[in-house]
Amino acid sequence: MQPSSISATVNFELDGVQHGFLTLPHSHDGSAWGSVMIPITVIKNGEGPTSLLTGGNHGDEYEGITALLKLSHELNAEAISGRVIIVPMMNHPAVQAGTRTSPIDGGNLNRSFPGDPTGLLTEKIADYFTRYLVPMCDFALDLHSGGKTLDIVPFAAAHRLEDPLLATSCLRGAKLFGAPYTMLMHELDASALYDTVVEEQGKVFVTTELRGGGTTTPQTMAYAERGIRNFLRFAGNLAGEYQYPAEPTRLLDMQDSQCYLQSEHVGIAEYHVELGAKVEVGEVIVSLYSPLRSGEASIDYRAKQIGILAARRFPSMVNMGDTIAVIAKDCGPLA
């Protein structure tokens, strides 16, 4: 097996709190013998389950990044059982640039799994998670939001899986995260996702989408911070009572690819439906206006199914192929 070129400055078997780096050699014009330094915190207290908490899979999604940076400073070994591994900025070059993808190689980390130990820099990061970090964990939480191009109702999500016991555990973890919504998520292409790697290794996996726009709000930070601690309680790392919002989480279902409404035109968007609002089949969700000339009628995009507007494009300028809306079925409060 080809070894990874990434090395860790922390000892994963040592009790206590350690802050260090995943060090990936990277020779470039500014540093011939340089390295990409990905921050990592390991907190261990005796035997018990291991939770792997990650943010910054995309560099412009800040709730997970910020909440995990705070947690790495606040959580102490005496408060937990087992081991918690925190990587707040998986794609560290993208986080530093404030971009979805890496400025070094253009790599989208969450489309680069299982990775390649001899590939591009982003593929090397993916490979290290696939072959080193994920095998260590029992539970994995990967925190996402919509970044600069999407706005999404705040949810924790699980996927439909062939293993019914694993699927049930993942959905339970998503519910106990305590977001306003719990999503059964349908991916456009799951083949190269971090999610898929974790699930294929039989680990309990929960992901999130916590609004978007490339920023945070007090409310979205509260979702993230409360949810992380709820997840650690679910995993058995943290004692104490679950903390929930006043209203019970509602189950949403992205049943198939028809839930994605994608643009076949270039245009300036006018949305007619608020995020989270109910929509009916045939209802106009968004109108696109020509950016090239005046005097033209808009092109209207309509809902293909009944549900709620679970996600929408954030910038008003739309290009061909952009997802402009996601309609999810509202299945009601999740018991």
C-alpha positions as a LaTeX table, in Angstrom:
\begin{tabular}{lrrr}
\hline
Residue & $x$ (\AA) & $y$ (\AA) & $z$ (\AA) \\
\hline
Met1 & 0.00 & 0.00 & 0.00 \\
Gln2 & 1.34 & 3.42 & $-1.00$ \\
Pro3 & 1.92 & 5.39 & 2.23 \\
Ser4 & 0.43 & 8.86 & 2.60 \\
Ser5 & 2.78 & 11.82 & 2.36 \\
Ile6 & 0.73 & 13.45 & 5.14 \\
Ser7 & 2.06 & 13.11 & 8.67 \\
Ala8 & 0.33 & 14.04 & 11.93 \\
Thr9 & 2.06 & 16.00 & 14.68 \\
Val10 & $-0.41$ & 14.56 & 17.24 \\
Asn11 & $-0.50$ & 11.13 & 18.87 \\
Phe12 & $-3.97$ & 9.69 & 18.36 \\
Glu13 & $-3.52$ & 7.21 & 21.24 \\
Leu14 & $-2.46$ & 9.70 & 23.92 \\
Asp15 & $-4.89$ & 10.78 & 26.63 \\
Gly16 & $-5.45$ & 14.51 & 27.10 \\
Val17 & $-5.80$ & 17.42 & 24.69 \\
Gln18 & $-3.43$ & 17.88 & 21.75 \\
His19 & $-3.43$ & 20.62 & 19.13 \\
Gly20 & $-1.31$ & 20.05 & 16.06 \\
Phe21 & $-1.30$ & 19.68 & 12.30 \\
Leu22 & $-1.69$ & 17.27 & 9.43 \\
Thr23 & 1.44 & 18.20 & 7.51 \\
Leu24 & 1.38 & 17.78 & 3.73 \\
Pro25 & 4.61 & 18.65 & 1.84 \\
His26 & 3.97 & 21.21 & $-0.88$ \\
Ser27 & 6.83 & 22.69 & $-2.88$ \\
His28 & 5.94 & 25.95 & $-4.63$ \\
Asp29 & 7.45 & 29.22 & $-5.79$ \\
Gly30 & 7.18 & 30.82 & $-2.37$ \\
Ser31 & 8.58 & 27.88 & $-0.38$ \\
Ala32 & 10.70 & 25.19 & $-2.02$ \\
Trp33 & 10.41 & 22.89 & 1.02 \\
Gly34 & 7.02 & 24.08 & 2.19 \\
Ser35 & 4.01 & 22.24 & 3.59 \\
Val36 & 0.27 & 22.69 & 3.85 \\
Met37 & $-0.53$ & 22.69 & 7.57 \\
Ile38 & $-4.06$ & 21.44 & 8.34 \\
Pro39 & $-4.99$ & 22.12 & 11.99 \\
Ile40 & $-6.17$ & 19.15 & 14.04 \\
Thr41 & $-7.18$ & 18.66 & 17.67 \\
Val42 & $-7.36$ & 15.29 & 19.41 \\
Ile43 & $-9.10$ & 14.98 & 22.78 \\
Lys44 & $-8.96$ & 11.58 & 24.48 \\
Asn45 & $-10.08$ & 10.23 & 27.83 \\
Gly46 & $-9.69$ & 6.49 & 28.20 \\
Glu47 & $-11.58$ & 3.85 & 26.27 \\
Gly48 & $-14.74$ & 4.61 & 24.35 \\
Pro49 & $-16.09$ & 5.57 & 20.94 \\
Thr50 & $-14.25$ & 7.85 & 18.53 \\
Ser51 & $-16.04$ & 10.75 & 16.85 \\
Leu52 & $-14.50$ & 12.52 & 13.86 \\
Leu53 & $-15.79$ & 16.09 & 13.55 \\
Thr54 & $-15.01$ & 18.00 & 10.35 \\
Gly55 & $-15.67$ & 21.39 & 8.79 \\
Gly56 & $-14.20$ & 23.31 & 5.88 \\
Asn57 & $-14.67$ & 20.49 & 3.40 \\
His58 & $-15.57$ & 23.51 & 1.28 \\
Gly59 & $-13.70$ & 26.66 & 2.20 \\
Asp60 & $-16.60$ & 29.15 & 2.07 \\
Glu61 & $-18.92$ & 27.33 & 4.51 \\
Tyr62 & $-18.28$ & 28.92 & 7.87 \\
Glu63 & $-20.66$ & 27.54 & 10.50 \\
Gly64 & $-18.77$ & 24.26 & 10.83 \\
Ile65 & $-15.36$ & 25.90 & 10.61 \\
Thr66 & $-16.14$ & 28.45 & 13.31 \\
Ala67 & $-18.02$ & 26.12 & 15.65 \\
Leu68 & $-15.27$ & 23.50 & 15.53 \\
Leu69 & $-12.53$ & 26.07 & 16.09 \\
Lys70 & $-14.44$ & 27.18 & 19.20 \\
Leu71 & $-14.96$ & 23.59 & 20.34 \\
Ser72 & $-11.27$ & 22.77 & 19.94 \\
His73 & $-10.51$ & 25.54 & 22.44 \\
Glu74 & $-13.36$ & 24.83 & 24.87 \\
Leu75 & $-13.61$ & 21.03 & 25.13 \\
Asn76 & $-11.41$ & 19.34 & 27.74 \\
Ala77 & $-10.58$ & 15.68 & 28.20 \\
Glu78 & $-12.35$ & 15.38 & 31.55 \\
Ala79 & $-15.67$ & 16.24 & 29.88 \\
Ile80 & $-15.63$ & 13.32 & 27.44 \\
Ser81 & $-15.38$ & 9.56 & 27.24 \\
Gly82 & $-13.38$ & 8.01 & 24.43 \\
Arg83 & $-11.85$ & 10.16 & 21.71 \\
Val84 & $-12.89$ & 13.22 & 19.70 \\
Ile85 & $-10.88$ & 14.15 & 16.59 \\
Ile86 & $-11.56$ & 17.68 & 15.33 \\
Val87 & $-10.48$ & 18.91 & 11.89 \\
Pro88 & $-12.13$ & 22.33 & 11.50 \\
Met89 & $-10.67$ & 23.05 & 8.05 \\
Met90 & $-10.32$ & 19.88 & 5.97 \\
Asn91 & $-9.48$ & 21.79 & 2.78 \\
His92 & $-7.27$ & 24.33 & 4.51 \\
Pro93 & $-6.04$ & 26.05 & 1.32 \\
Ala94 & $-9.67$ & 26.68 & 0.29 \\
Val95 & $-10.55$ & 28.05 & 3.73 \\
Gln96 & $-7.62$ & 30.46 & 3.63 \\
Ala97 & $-8.72$ & 31.65 & 0.19 \\
Gly98 & $-12.42$ & 31.84 & 1.15 \\
Thr99 & $-13.33$ & 29.66 & $-1.81$ \\
Arg100 & $-15.24$ & 26.43 & $-2.31$ \\
Thr101 & $-12.30$ & 24.76 & $-4.04$ \\
Ser102 & $-8.55$ & 24.74 & $-3.49$ \\
Pro103 & $-6.61$ & 27.66 & $-4.98$ \\
Ile104 & $-3.61$ & 25.34 & $-5.32$ \\
Asp105 & $-4.99$ & 22.69 & $-7.67$ \\
Gly106 & $-8.64$ & 23.68 & $-8.16$ \\
Gly107 & $-9.69$ & 20.57 & $-6.25$ \\
Asn108 & $-13.17$ & 20.23 & $-4.79$ \\
Leu109 & $-12.36$ & 18.06 & $-1.76$ \\
Asn110 & $-15.89$ & 16.69 & $-1.50$ \\
Arg111 & $-15.67$ & 15.47 & $-5.09$ \\
Ser112 & $-12.20$ & 13.93 & $-4.69$ \\
Phe113 & $-12.78$ & 10.82 & $-2.57$ \\
Pro114 & $-11.50$ & 8.21 & $-1.99$ \\
Gly115 & $-8.46$ & 10.20 & $-3.08$ \\
Asp116 & $-5.02$ & 9.24 & $-4.33$ \\
Pro117 & $-1.77$ & 9.23 & $-2.29$ \\
Thr118 & 0.20 & 10.12 & $-5.44$ \\
Gly119 & $-2.37$ & 12.50 & $-6.96$ \\
Leu120 & $-2.96$ & 16.22 & $-6.74$ \\
Leu121 & $-2.81$ & 17.93 & $-3.36$ \\
Thr122 & $-6.57$ & 17.77 & $-2.78$ \\
Glu123 & $-6.60$ & 14.06 & $-3.67$ \\
Lys124 & $-3.84$ & 13.46 & $-1.12$ \\
Ile125 & $-5.96$ & 15.08 & 1.60 \\
Ala126 & $-8.94$ & 12.92 & 0.61 \\
Asp127 & $-6.77$ & 9.80 & 0.66 \\
Tyr128 & $-5.53$ & 10.54 & 4.20 \\
Phe129 & $-9.06$ & 10.81 & 5.50 \\
Thr130 & $-10.11$ & 7.65 & 3.64 \\
Arg131 & $-7.26$ & 5.43 & 4.78 \\
Tyr132 & $-6.19$ & 6.91 & 8.12 \\
Leu133 & $-8.79$ & 9.06 & 9.89 \\
Val134 & $-12.10$ & 7.44 & 8.91 \\
Pro135 & $-10.93$ & 3.93 & 9.94 \\
Met136 & $-10.19$ & 5.33 & 13.43 \\
Cys137 & $-13.72$ & 6.62 & 14.00 \\
Asp138 & $-17.06$ & 5.11 & 14.93 \\
Phe139 & $-19.10$ & 8.26 & 14.26 \\
Ala140 & $-18.48$ & 11.09 & 11.79 \\
Leu141 & $-20.10$ & 14.52 & 11.55 \\
Asp142 & $-19.27$ & 16.69 & 8.53 \\
Leu143 & $-20.63$ & 20.23 & 8.82 \\
His144 & $-21.67$ & 22.03 & 5.64 \\
Ser145 & $-23.69$ & 25.08 & 4.67 \\
Gly146 & $-24.52$ & 26.59 & 1.31 \\
Gly147 & $-21.37$ & 28.63 & 0.84 \\
Lys148 & $-21.43$ & 31.67 & $-1.42$ \\
Thr149 & $-23.78$ & 30.22 & $-4.05$ \\
Leu150 & $-26.61$ & 28.56 & $-2.10$ \\
Asp151 & $-29.06$ & 29.30 & 0.70 \\
Ile152 & $-30.54$ & 26.19 & 2.33 \\
Val153 & $-33.02$ & 25.58 & 5.13 \\
Pro154 & $-31.02$ & 24.45 & 8.19 \\
Phe155 & $-30.94$ & 20.67 & 8.37 \\
Ala156 & $-28.95$ & 17.65 & 9.47 \\
Ala157 & $-29.03$ & 14.85 & 6.94 \\
Ala158 & $-28.68$ & 11.14 & 6.37 \\
His159 & $-28.80$ & 9.12 & 3.16 \\
Arg160 & $-30.73$ & 6.07 & 2.06 \\
Leu161 & $-28.36$ & 3.13 & 2.55 \\
Glu162 & $-28.48$ & $-0.55$ & 1.68 \\
Asp163 & $-27.62$ & $-1.52$ & 5.27 \\
Pro164 & $-30.87$ & $-0.93$ & 7.21 \\
Leu165 & $-29.21$ & $-0.86$ & 10.64 \\
Leu166 & $-26.63$ & 1.69 & 9.54 \\
Ala167 & $-29.32$ & 3.76 & 7.80 \\
Thr168 & $-31.40$ & 3.80 & 10.98 \\
Ser169 & $-28.43$ & 4.88 & 13.10 \\
Cys170 & $-27.49$ & 7.67 & 10.67 \\
Leu171 & $-31.05$ & 8.99 & 10.56 \\
Arg172 & $-31.26$ & 8.88 & 14.36 \\
Gly173 & $-28.00$ & 10.84 & 14.61 \\
Ala174 & $-29.33$ & 13.42 & 12.16 \\
Lys175 & $-32.54$ & 13.78 & 14.16 \\
Leu176 & $-30.70$ & 14.13 & 17.48 \\
Phe177 & $-28.46$ & 16.84 & 16.02 \\
Gly178 & $-31.49$ & 19.01 & 16.67 \\
Ala179 & $-31.68$ & 21.22 & 13.57 \\
Pro180 & $-35.05$ & 22.67 & 12.54 \\
Tyr181 & $-35.16$ & 20.06 & 9.75 \\
Thr182 & $-33.89$ & 16.50 & 9.31 \\
Met183 & $-33.30$ & 15.57 & 5.67 \\
Leu184 & $-33.28$ & 12.28 & 3.81 \\
Met185 & $-30.83$ & 13.54 & 1.21 \\
His186 & $-30.57$ & 12.60 & $-2.46$ \\
Glu187 & $-27.20$ & 13.52 & $-4.01$ \\
Leu188 & $-26.83$ & 14.36 & $-7.70$ \\
Asp189 & $-23.62$ & 12.27 & $-7.75$ \\
Ala190 & $-22.47$ & 10.48 & $-4.59$ \\
Ser191 & $-19.58$ & 8.56 & $-6.16$ \\
Ala192 & $-16.73$ & 10.82 & $-4.99$ \\
Leu193 & $-18.17$ & 12.23 & $-1.76$ \\
Tyr194 & $-16.62$ & 12.03 & 1.70 \\
Asp195 & $-20.09$ & 10.91 & 2.83 \\
Thr196 & $-19.88$ & 7.79 & 0.66 \\
Val197 & $-16.42$ & 6.83 & 1.89 \\
Val198 & $-17.52$ & 7.02 & 5.52 \\
Glu199 & $-20.76$ & 5.11 & 4.93 \\
Glu200 & $-19.00$ & 2.40 & 2.89 \\
Gln201 & $-16.68$ & 1.81 & 5.84 \\
Gly202 & $-19.75$ & 1.14 & 7.99 \\
Lys203 & $-19.41$ & 4.24 & 10.15 \\
Val204 & $-22.37$ & 6.30 & 11.36 \\
Phe205 & $-22.37$ & 9.48 & 9.30 \\
Val206 & $-24.32$ & 12.73 & 9.61 \\
Thr207 & $-23.90$ & 15.83 & 7.47 \\
Thr208 & $-25.55$ & 19.25 & 7.59 \\
Glu209 & $-26.57$ & 22.25 & 5.56 \\
Leu210 & $-26.96$ & 25.32 & 7.82 \\
Arg211 & $-28.14$ & 28.16 & 5.54 \\
Gly212 & $-25.49$ & 29.79 & 3.34 \\
Gly213 & $-24.44$ & 32.93 & 1.51 \\
Gly214 & $-20.80$ & 32.58 & 2.57 \\
Thr215 & $-21.38$ & 33.98 & 6.07 \\
Thr216 & $-22.74$ & 33.07 & 9.50 \\
Thr217 & $-25.48$ & 34.48 & 11.71 \\
Pro218 & $-26.05$ & 34.13 & 15.46 \\
Gln219 & $-28.86$ & 31.71 & 14.67 \\
Thr220 & $-26.86$ & 29.47 & 12.33 \\
Met221 & $-23.95$ & 29.40 & 14.77 \\
Ala222 & $-26.38$ & 28.34 & 17.50 \\
Tyr223 & $-27.60$ & 25.49 & 15.27 \\
Ala224 & $-24.02$ & 24.32 & 14.71 \\
Glu225 & $-22.78$ & 24.59 & 18.28 \\
Arg226 & $-25.84$ & 22.98 & 19.84 \\
Gly227 & $-25.88$ & 20.26 & 17.17 \\
Ile228 & $-22.23$ & 19.31 & 17.61 \\
Arg229 & $-22.72$ & 18.72 & 21.32 \\
Asn230 & $-25.92$ & 16.78 & 20.69 \\
Phe231 & $-24.00$ & 14.61 & 18.22 \\
Leu232 & $-21.30$ & 13.91 & 20.81 \\
Arg233 & $-24.03$ & 12.87 & 23.26 \\
Phe234 & $-25.51$ & 10.60 & 20.60 \\
Ala235 & $-22.08$ & 9.05 & 19.97 \\
Gly236 & $-21.48$ & 8.43 & 23.68 \\
Asn237 & $-18.59$ & 10.89 & 24.04 \\
Leu238 & $-20.40$ & 13.55 & 26.06 \\
Ala239 & $-22.77$ & 13.31 & 29.01 \\
Gly240 & $-25.74$ & 15.56 & 29.69 \\
Glu241 & $-29.15$ & 16.29 & 28.29 \\
Tyr242 & $-29.84$ & 16.93 & 24.62 \\
Gln243 & $-30.61$ & 20.55 & 23.78 \\
Tyr244 & $-33.40$ & 21.12 & 21.29 \\
Pro245 & $-35.21$ & 24.08 & 19.70 \\
Ala246 & $-38.75$ & 24.82 & 20.85 \\
Glu247 & $-40.31$ & 23.19 & 17.78 \\
Pro248 & $-39.58$ & 19.51 & 16.96 \\
Thr249 & $-37.43$ & 18.82 & 13.91 \\
Arg250 & $-39.41$ & 18.20 & 10.71 \\
Leu251 & $-38.51$ & 15.38 & 8.36 \\
Leu252 & $-37.83$ & 16.42 & 4.76 \\
Asp253 & $-37.32$ & 13.99 & 1.90 \\
Met254 & $-35.40$ & 14.70 & $-1.31$ \\
Gln255 & $-36.97$ & 11.69 & $-3.00$ \\
Asp256 & $-35.09$ & 11.66 & $-6.31$ \\
Ser257 & $-33.27$ & 13.87 & $-8.81$ \\
Gln258 & $-36.55$ & 15.56 & $-9.77$ \\
Cys259 & $-36.26$ & 17.60 & $-6.58$ \\
Tyr260 & $-33.44$ & 19.59 & $-8.21$ \\
Leu261 & $-34.55$ & 22.44 & $-10.48$ \\
Gln262 & $-31.65$ & 23.36 & $-12.76$ \\
Ser263 & $-31.40$ & 26.27 & $-15.13$ \\
Glu264 & $-31.28$ & 25.84 & $-18.89$ \\
His265 & $-30.80$ & 29.58 & $-19.39$ \\
Val266 & $-28.61$ & 32.52 & $-18.40$ \\
Gly267 & $-30.53$ & 35.18 & $-16.53$ \\
Ile268 & $-31.13$ & 37.44 & $-13.57$ \\
Ala269 & $-33.31$ & 35.69 & $-10.99$ \\
Glu270 & $-36.48$ & 36.91 & $-9.34$ \\
Tyr271 & $-37.66$ & 34.45 & $-6.69$ \\
His272 & $-41.39$ & 34.31 & $-5.98$ \\
Val273 & $-41.21$ & 31.88 & $-3.04$ \\
Glu274 & $-39.47$ & 32.37 & 0.29 \\
Leu275 & $-36.99$ & 29.75 & 1.46 \\
Gly276 & $-38.87$ & 27.15 & 3.51 \\
Ala277 & $-42.29$ & 28.06 & 2.09 \\
Lys278 & $-44.75$ & 25.49 & 0.74 \\
Val279 & $-44.99$ & 25.07 & $-3.03$ \\
Glu280 & $-47.44$ & 23.31 & $-5.31$ \\
Val281 & $-46.84$ & 21.47 & $-8.58$ \\
Gly282 & $-46.67$ & 24.00 & $-11.40$ \\
Glu283 & $-46.13$ & 27.00 & $-9.13$ \\
Val284 & $-43.61$ & 29.52 & $-10.45$ \\
Ile285 & $-40.55$ & 29.41 & $-8.21$ \\
Val286 & $-38.22$ & 31.77 & $-10.05$ \\
Ser287 & $-38.29$ & 33.97 & $-13.14$ \\
Leu288 & $-35.15$ & 34.65 & $-15.16$ \\
Tyr289 & $-34.71$ & 37.92 & $-17.05$ \\
Ser290 & $-32.32$ & 38.43 & $-19.94$ \\
Pro291 & $-29.06$ & 40.17 & $-18.98$ \\
Leu292 & $-28.50$ & 41.06 & $-22.65$ \\
Arg293 & $-31.51$ & 43.16 & $-23.72$ \\
Ser294 & $-34.66$ & 44.84 & $-22.47$ \\
Gly295 & $-38.21$ & 44.26 & $-23.66$ \\
Glu296 & $-38.14$ & 40.45 & $-23.29$ \\
Ala297 & $-40.52$ & 38.37 & $-21.20$ \\
Ser298 & $-39.11$ & 36.39 & $-18.31$ \\
Ile299 & $-38.52$ & 32.64 & $-18.44$ \\
Asp300 & $-40.40$ & 30.97 & $-15.58$ \\
Tyr301 & $-39.29$ & 27.86 & $-13.74$ \\
Arg302 & $-42.02$ & 25.90 & $-12.01$ \\
Ala303 & $-42.09$ & 23.31 & $-9.24$ \\
Lys304 & $-42.20$ & 19.74 & $-10.50$ \\
Gln305 & $-43.52$ & 18.38 & $-7.21$ \\
Ile306 & $-45.28$ & 19.44 & $-4.05$ \\
Gly307 & $-43.15$ & 20.26 & $-1.01$ \\
Ile308 & $-41.18$ & 23.15 & 0.42 \\
Leu309 & $-38.44$ & 25.27 & $-1.09$ \\
Ala310 & $-35.54$ & 23.62 & 0.72 \\
Ala311 & $-32.71$ & 25.35 & $-1.14$ \\
Arg312 & $-32.18$ & 28.13 & $-3.68$ \\
Arg313 & $-29.36$ & 29.82 & $-5.50$ \\
Phe314 & $-28.00$ & 32.75 & $-3.49$ \\
Pro315 & $-26.54$ & 35.06 & $-6.19$ \\
Ser316 & $-29.13$ & 36.59 & $-8.52$ \\
Met317 & $-27.05$ & 35.98 & $-11.65$ \\
Val318 & $-27.81$ & 32.49 & $-12.96$ \\
Asn319 & $-25.87$ & 30.48 & $-15.53$ \\
Met320 & $-26.87$ & 27.38 & $-17.46$ \\
Gly321 & $-26.61$ & 24.28 & $-15.29$ \\
Asp322 & $-26.95$ & 26.11 & $-11.97$ \\
Thr323 & $-29.28$ & 24.56 & $-9.42$ \\
Ile324 & $-31.80$ & 27.33 & $-8.80$ \\
Ala325 & $-34.14$ & 25.46 & $-6.43$ \\
Val326 & $-34.54$ & 22.23 & $-4.49$ \\
Ile327 & $-38.04$ & 21.07 & $-3.58$ \\
Ala328 & $-38.27$ & 18.57 & $-0.73$ \\
Lys329 & $-41.31$ & 16.72 & 0.57 \\
Asp330 & $-42.33$ & 17.84 & 4.07 \\
Cys331 & $-43.14$ & 14.66 & 6.00 \\
Gly332 & $-44.04$ & 16.49 & 9.21 \\
Pro333 & $-42.56$ & 16.38 & 12.73 \\
Leu334 & $-40.10$ & 13.51 & 13.20 \\
Ala335 & $-41.14$ & 11.32 & 16.12 \\
\hline
\end{tabular}
